[in-house]
Amino acid sequence: MLHHRWLDDSSCRDYNPASMLMTRSLPLGFLLLSVALSGCGGPTGPSAQDGPAVQLTANAVDPATVNAVSKFNSCQGHPFPETNSPNSAKNYFWPTSTNFSTTSQLRLFAVCDGTTAQSSNDTSANQQDRGQTIHLYCDNSSTAVRYFHVNFTPGSLGHVRAGDFLGFASMLGAGQTPATAWTFSSNFDVAVTEGSDQNTVNYFSKLSATALAAWAARGLTSIAQTINPGNPVCGGYNLNNADVFLFAPVL
């Protein structure tokens, strides 16, 4: 079993992956021991966004720069979008062996034409323990994406085009010891929403055919590979990696 030392779940801060001990093998054959808590549930941004839903025409991250992703509705991280949600309805990404525990290497991009902004929840203290949180509101649409753990230049928020550089994934907090391998590194995460922050959808389900095809070389060829079926009620979090998709080959 895995032993976790949570800091303060009510504040949704990160726990220290170095405090977690492995006593048995996990089914995918790799040690996924670092799901950093990122972003509490609760209202953020406009209560309703105007316009129809749109597809995301660009990826939030280059597929070649990440090694794994949590499935939508996983038991990784923490309950989301609400603190009493049955599971985690967003997607966590883990870095590769060449960019883990970094704050200025793994690049993040705009997934649509739209406007980046920060709500009051995005700028709260528990959203700035490791990088910052931003929203990207797709133009004339109900679709938005919330990026967690981003290192970006203050004052750079505004209108962007799909594929524009937004900032770097922040995967090392102040005073945190760098990981010894990517499986122990902190991660970053994204939450795609429709209409409000409380209505989240699977990131991969929203990608255009072209954007989704970019993941094929990493072994992801079906949206079903990225969804934890049955909308399960989690009895705990970060207990195993059965609801994590490992990209191939591992880089």
Buried (B, 14 or more C-beta within 10 A) or exposed (E): EBEBEBBEBEEBBBBBBBEBEEEEEBEBEBBBBBBBBBBBBEBBBBEEBEEEEBBBBBBBBEBEBBBBBBBBBBBBBBBBBBEEBEBBBBBBBBBBEEBBBBBEBBBBBBBBBBBBBBBEBBEBEBBEBBBBBBBBBBBEBBBBBBBBBBBBEEEEBEEBEBBBEBBBBBBBBEEBEEBEEBBBBBBBBBBBBBBBBBEBBBBBBBBBEEBBEBBEEBEBEEBEEBBBEEEEEBEEBBBBBEBBBBBEEBB
